Amino acid sequence: MDLEKRASDLFDSFAAQDADGVAALCAPGFQAKQNNGPDGGIEEVLAQLRAMLWNAGVNTAYSEVRRVLADHAVTEQHVVTLTRPDGVEASSDVCVILRFDDDGLITRLDEYMDTAAFAPLFS
């Protein structure tokens, strides 16, 4: 199982605003957590993305990607840049830990970032 490709596919789907692509990479019972927030399933994750970014036309770009592969896990650090349609943008370093089942589906996503870095997008 090529976990590096699976991680790439996930972030490519996020950037393309492809909800079906994101969901297809996730196992039944998938759970995600951002910083110290509550756990949520795939529907909660997609609803949050739609409400905060996708429906507002915010573009997502990833750069400076660094990955560490382990058995059934990928830790990725990257810079995410979010850009509104009016050109306002904000960037932050992000760390994401992905856990996979034996079929290569994502069972858990833990994301850590400085959410305050994105405040200019929502003011």
C-alpha positions in Angstrom: 0.0 0.0 0.0 1.4 3.4 -1.1 0.7 5.6 1.9 2.6 8.5 0.4 0.3 8.4 -2.7 -2.8 8.2 -0.4 -1.7 11.3 1.5 -1.1 13.1 -1.8 -4.5 12.1 -3.1 -6.1 13.4 0.1 -4.6 16.8 0.0 -5.1 17.0 -3.8 -8.8 16.3 -3.1 -8.9 19.0 -0.5 -7.3 21.5 -2.8 -9.7 20.6 -5.7 -12.7 20.9 -3.3 -13.6 17.3 -4.2 -15.8 16.1 -1.4 -16.4 12.7 -3.0 -12.6 12.2 -3.5 -12.0 13.0 0.2 -14.8 10.7 1.4 -13.6 7.8 -0.9 -10.2 7.9 0.9 -11.7 7.5 4.3 -12.7 4.3 6.1 -16.1 3.7 7.7 -15.9 5.2 11.2 -13.3 7.8 10.2 -12.6 10.4 12.8 -10.9 13.8 12.6 -9.7 16.3 15.1 -8.4 19.9 14.7 -6.2 21.2 17.5 -8.2 20.7 20.7 -11.6 20.6 19.0 -14.0 17.7 19.2 -13.7 14.6 17.1 -15.9 14.6 14.0 -16.7 12.1 11.2 -16.3 12.7 7.5 -19.6 14.5 7.2 -18.6 17.0 9.9 -15.3 17.6 8.2 -16.9 18.1 4.8 -19.6 20.4 6.3 -16.9 22.6 7.9 -14.9 22.8 4.7 -18.0 23.8 2.7 -19.1 26.4 5.2 -15.8 28.0 5.8 -13.9 27.7 2.6 -15.5 25.9 -0.4 -18.8 27.8 -0.5 -17.0 31.1 -0.1 -14.7 30.3 -3.1 -11.5 30.2 -1.0 -8.6 28.5 -2.8 -6.3 26.1 -0.9 -2.7 25.6 -1.9 -0.1 23.4 -0.2 3.7 24.0 -0.3 6.8 22.9 1.5 5.4 19.4 1.9 7.4 17.1 4.2 6.2 13.6 5.0 7.4 10.9 7.3 6.0 7.4 6.6 5.4 4.8 9.2 3.5 1.5 9.3 -0.1 2.5 8.8 0.6 6.2 9.3 1.8 9.4 7.6 2.9 12.6 9.4 2.8 15.5 7.0 4.0 19.1 7.6 3.2 21.7 5.0 2.4 25.3 4.5 -1.2 25.9 3.6 -2.2 29.1 1.9 -5.8 30.1 1.7 -6.8 32.8 -0.8 -10.2 34.4 -1.0 -11.7 35.4 -4.4 -10.8 39.1 -3.6 -7.1 38.2 -3.2 -6.9 38.3 0.5 -4.6 35.4 1.6 -3.2 33.9 4.7 -0.7 31.1 5.3 0.3 28.9 8.2 2.5 25.8 8.9 0.3 22.8 9.5 1.0 19.3 10.9 -1.3 16.5 10.0 -1.1 12.9 11.2 -3.0 10.3 9.1 -3.7 6.8 10.3 -4.6 4.1 7.8 -6.3 0.7 8.0 -5.0 -2.5 6.3 -6.9 -1.5 3.1 -5.2 1.9 2.9 -8.2 3.9 4.0 -7.8 6.8 6.4 -9.2 5.9 9.8 -8.1 9.1 11.6 -6.8 12.6 10.8 -5.3 14.9 13.5 -4.5 18.4 12.3 -2.5 21.0 14.2 -2.3 24.6 13.1 -2.3 28.2 14.3 -5.9 29.1 13.4 -5.3 32.7 14.3 -3.1 33.0 11.2 -6.2 32.7 9.1 -8.1 35.5 10.9 -7.6 38.0 7.9 -9.8 35.7 5.8 -12.8 36.0 8.1 -12.8 39.7 8.9 
